Amino acid sequence: MIRRSSLFRTLVSLGVPGALAVPLPAAAQSVQITHLSDLAFGTITNVGVDQLQSESVCAYSGILGGRYTVTASGSGASGAFTLANGSSLLPYEVQWSGTAGQTSGTNLSSGAALGGQTTLLSCPILQTSNASLIVILRAASLSAATAGGYGGTLTIVLAPD
């Protein structure tokens, strides 16, 4: 399987500010994802409201029809979508949309491929975005979290479909 992966880190701070790490570049032969960057939630003072970060990305497949799958895994145990602050964990949700500029999409499960995604060949040529990666911190999880800086890594893998 030819695949292109990219890592990015996302940090959230409950009551104290945090810092971010730089994403790693993606690489592969016929599938790629670009325009990924760190997602910073910053200091969250209202834990009673869901917190959302959305990023428009360029998902590209060089195969006929531009079909690809997207798979995500987190840095938690067994690939769980969790941010950590020492032994304290903060779960998050990941969604994917095949359209740029979206704030909602299809829920991703860690390690499970979301197939049937399509893209136009113009994305890498025109340097436009054509998909959205959405990360959500739910209010219920935020309300139960211990104050402090949280961080983690989300790995996104695109593969030909």
C-alpha positions, 0 to 999 in steps of 0.5 A: 500500500502506498500511503502518505502520512503526516503528523501534527501536534495539538495542545490544549491548556486548561487554565494555563497557556501551552506551546505547540510543536511543528508538524512533520512533512508528508511524503508518498508516491501517489497520495499526499496531504498538505497544508497541515499545521498544529492546532492550538486550542489555547487556554480554555476558560469556558469548559461548558462549551464544546471547543472545535478547531478546523483546518482546510487541507489539500488531500490528493490522490494521483490515481484515476478518479482521485479516490483515497481513504483516510485513517487517523490514530492518536498518541493515546493507548492503542491509538486513542484520540487523547491528549495527555498532561502527565497521567491525566487524559483528555479525549477528543473527536476527529472528523473528516470532510471532503470539502474545505472550510467545514466545521463538521464532517464524518466521525473517524474511529482510530485506526479505521479507514474512511473509504470512498473519498474523492478529490480533483487533481487540481489541488496540488497544482493550484495550491488550494484546499479541498478537505477539512480536518476537524478536532473537537474537545467535548464540554463533558470531557473538558468539565472533567479534566484536570487544569493544566497543559495537554498535548498529543499527536494525531497521525493522518494517513491517506491511501489509494482507494 
